[in-house]
Amino acid sequence: MGMKLTTSPLAPKAFPEMRPIAGVRLAAGAAGVRYSGRTDLMIAELSKGTTAAGVFTRSLCPSAPVDWCRKALASGKAQTLVVNSGNANAFTGKAGADAVKRTVAAAAKLMGCAQNQVYIASTGLIGEVLPDAKVTKALPKLAKALKPDAWTEAAAAIMTTDTFPKGATRTAKIGDTEVTINGIAKGSGMIAPDMATMLAFIFTDAAIPSDVLQASLTRAADRSFNAVTVDSDTSTSDSAMLFATGEAKHPVVKKASDPHLRAFRAALEELCADLAQQIVRDGEGAEKLVSITVTGAASEKAARRIGLSIANSPLVKTAIAGQDANWGRIVMAVGKAGEKADRDKLSIAIGGVKVARRGAVVPGYDEGPVAAHMKGREIDISVDVGIGKGRSTVWTCDLTHRYIDINADYRS
């Protein structure tokens, strides 16, 4: 990119302290795929017996790496992860698939594992074949640099238009044994949930079968990555993967409903929500984080759809950017969502202040406190549609002219 990107004003103060996870080593380096003067390649080595789970884009134009990972997941196992930035290797036909195969073969040989235990992800420009020779040439040097605490470096290497590296960590107990969950992610633009938008890689030392791991990740992704949107555009490369090394010694877990997993699943959902919100905080051009909670819907799914209708509305997002408490645009977005809503029971609050109730403006409504709230960095919108008990929260950001600047200049 030709444009100089400044760190988002919504960025966390610092990358979190993430302790090593038994069975995971990482490294990052510069392969020169597209960028100069920065890292653009990361590799993770996972202990033998590591189980894997993944959720991927529902785009009908998926990238070559997504196709590969879907097939590799049939093994339920993983030993190597290779991720590059700068080139998405999407819409690249047979040439793109061949680039993945060569990268996988090189990584498998280098790391001493089966090819179906190598996972690949790419992010960046669509429509250009990955120069995989640059990737495979850089792999041996990265393999020699593997270490258990390279979380920040790995997170930075997968960034594209991101302005800060994204990481999160949690702990949970399975039985009396404490396990650790670490995750890194990237995402800033082309962010709209349709599985788990963006790239995210999560690691734990828990010992969990792949089918149970898959159920846990699917649930967590639905409540986090599937509940964020920056610009309503779903990427060709969306991938979220979860790897469990099995190094922790805890009671045996055989099914997702096992009570021993309750704390782990809660911690996983919390970690995914943390990463998802960091992506929204880094939305291209974003200056405000927006939380939208919809209640009173026919179902949780209906509430999610209404929330996303509000979150994806350019009119709502530009009003927020302009610090304009124009709640009529929220009414519009609810009405177009395609889900049941009772106009005469609709209630809206902004920043905790009721602006509309029972289908009309609140008598004596004073816009002053709401206008003050709209000037802040974090905006809260609550909507009750008066139909049932469905509830959901989604997160988005405002839409500023900076978003246009970044994307108009993306290929230069």
Number of C-alpha atoms within 10 A of each C-alpha: 15 9 14 9 14 10 12 18 15 18 18 14 7 10 15 14 13 18 15 18 22 20 22 24 21 24 26 30 22 21 25 19 20 17 15 10 7 13 21 29 30 29 25 25 21 26 18 15 17 27 28 29 27 24 23 23 22 17 14 7 12 18 27 29 26 24 15 19 22 15 11 19 21 13 12 20 25 28 27 29 21 22 22 31 26 23 21 25 33 26 18 18 14 11 15 22 21 16 21 24 18 15 24 25 17 20 27 19 11 14 17 11 16 16 20 21 26 27 30 23 26 27 28 22 18 18 15 16 21 28 16 20 14 15 26 18 13 18 25 14 13 20 20 9 15 18 16 16 17 19 26 19 17 26 24 26 24 30 25 22 22 21 22 25 25 31 28 22 23 19 16 20 17 22 14 11 12 15 22 22 25 25 24 24 25 30 31 24 26 20 26 24 25 22 22 32 33 27 23 27 22 24 23 29 24 29 24 24 21 23 16 20 23 23 16 22 23 19 14 22 23 19 21 25 30 24 28 32 29 30 24 20 15 22 28 26 28 29 26 26 22 24 29 30 25 21 18 19 15 17 13 13 17 14 15 18 13 11 12 18 22 14 15 23 20 14 20 27 23 18 24 30 23 18 24 29 25 24 31 27 31 30 30 31 26 24 23 28 22 23 21 23 20 27 26 24 26 18 18 18 14 22 31 26 21 30 31 28 21 28 28 23 19 18 18 25 25 16 19 23 19 15 19 16 22 16 17 13 17 21 20 15 21 26 18 11 18 12 17 19 22 16 16 12 16 20 24 25 18 21 19 14 17 18 21 21 17 16 16 14 15 14 9 7 13 12 13 10 14 22 16 13 19 22 16 13 16 16 23 17 21 19 27 25 29 21 17 16 14 19 20 22 20 25 27 32 33 32 27 20 12 13 17 13 13 19 17 11 11 14 11 8
